[in-house]
Amino acid sequence: MACQHVSRHRVEPGPRKVVRLRARPVGAQLLKPRVRLRAASREPLLPLPEGDLGLPVFGETLDLILSGDSFGSSRRQRYGDVYKTNILGAPTVMVYGEEAVRAVLSAEDRLVASDWPQVTSTLVGPDSLNLLTGPRHGAAKRALAEAFSERAMRRHVPYIARVVQDYIARWAAGPQPLAGYAACQELSQALFDVVVLGGDGGRRRAAMLQELMARLQAGFQTPPLELPFTDYGKAVQARRAFGELVAEALAACLRRNADADADTGPNCALADVARAAANAVDPRQPHQPPPQQHQEVLLLSDSVVCDNMAAAFFGNASTGPSLVKALQFLAASPGVLLELRREQQEIVASHGTEITADVLDQMSYGAAVAKELLRITPAVPAVFRVALADFELLGRRIPKGWRVWCHLGDSVLKYNKDAFEPERWRRHQHQQQQQQQGQGQGQGICADTAQETASSASIPAADGGGGGCPAHRGGQVTHGSAPAPKVEYSLPFGTGVRTCLGRHLVFSELLVVLAVLARGYDWRALNPGEEWRVVPAPAPRDGLRVELRRREP
């Protein structure tokens, strides 16, 4: 495995709390706790969730592949928010609804544990946050968090803006129509190259990264037969190539960090990790203070760095589809695009043309549009757990060893039948900002909280209240005389201890793209209503061809 040059980083997690088996959802102080999650007791066994386990061995896997997003919607309508099925070789409980999802995810490492396909260890890495559990997971996440924090992303915004402006200008100057999906995928890889790896973000590098990701994704969909001509074998080769790329980038970061006079360029996330590792104290060395009581020391080793860069690489793959949805929905929503343009005109008049983090802070309507895009195309559509013990959920028994799939929004059930309505995110926005000011919190693009989650006034991650969608917090919502859009739960970056580490990067990229498009470009989709396929990964069926040009002054 590549990446052999990382210094070691001491991480000191705090003491682990003792928790009860009865758990309320995250944010239960603000939500009425209607969902109770508890370990099985000596009481008579509760019934299993409703549903059908399908055929022996195969279960309902074929139906899942053929039905796509209608597989879940039809069964949820028939059985409710919790039902059983048998897919991908294992009995599985599907969980929908915000409080039920929160209840399951808040029981991490007590009643459920992270569950990933066996190939994850090879294609992502055994030391990635995906697979680490317990104190080691928490310690590794804290060690990596600063590199992907809001503060770090604010530094990167000008570099993000330059890459976005360059790529979109090339789109407009190139042959028309533009292959929208391929172009957005290339842009997302260029941004990953600049912000995470410290590369130049050029088209050659972006194309290479996209080719590696295509091979890696294909490897998850096939039997793990490692031969040179199989999809899985090609995926393993792609993972090795990505490891070598990380090793080269890391070596460059270490050289720049060691040379105070060097032109450091965009201080990328990998450089931040390398700097933290180099400045850390190894408690195993002589004359170093021992860790405090109740603290575990985790060394940020080469494998931890490499495997989590691979995890970030996989997470970045969700950005492209969100950018494509922006092109598709804004082309079909002239009122939304007009409001975006008005907001950008006001921002340019007061802040000038440069796009910085302070400019993104002013994009209240842009933030609503970005949140709506993430609701429709969540970065994490579902998260996978396995039951560590029998437990009760909504009056049903979840057996030990069964998989539990938690869906992070209603949008996963209606991918081609959803409504694009950013107004759903504007309710109580001013009130929430006032609350943040009163609590002394920043109003940045991605305001952090102590729980490594984001305020609902910024990015739609798990907050302490009623979910990602602020309209979900009760009461009737109105905008003037018009009724509010339908209330939905939306947790696009997950919730709890495994909230997506890259959420600040994704949200910043979306805001920058919206600003650049609204300021200087017109476009139309040749097929505005083009449907998307969901399996094996979300993508427009024909690539979303778009005609894009610069706006006339």
Secondary structure, DSSP 4 states (H G I P E B T S, - for coil): -----PPP-EE---PPPP--SSBPPTTTTTS-----EEE--SSPPPPPPSB---BTTTBTHHHHHHHTTHHHHHHHHHH-SEEEEEETTEEEEEE-SHHHHHHHHTTBTTTEEE---TTHHHHT-TTSTTT--HHHHHHHHHHHHGGGSHHHHHHHHHHHHHHHHHHHHHHHHS-SSEEHHHHHHHHHHHHHIIIII-----HHHHHHHHHHHHHHHHHTTS-----TTSHHHHHHHHHHHHHHHHHHHHHHHHHHHH-TTS---S--HHHHHHHHHHH---TTSTT-PPPPTT---EE--HHHHHHHHHHHHHHHTTHHHHHHHHHHHHHT-HHHHHHHHHHHHHHHHHH-S---HHHHHT-HHHHHHHHHHHHHS-SSSEEEEEESS-EEETTEEE-TT-EEEEE-BGGGG-TTS----GGGG-TTHHHHHHHHHHTT----TT-B-TTS-B-TTSS-S--SSS-SSGGGGSS--EETTEEPPPP--B-TT--GGG--TTHHHHHHHHHHHHHHHHHHEEEEESSTT--EE-SSS-EETT--EEEEEEPP-
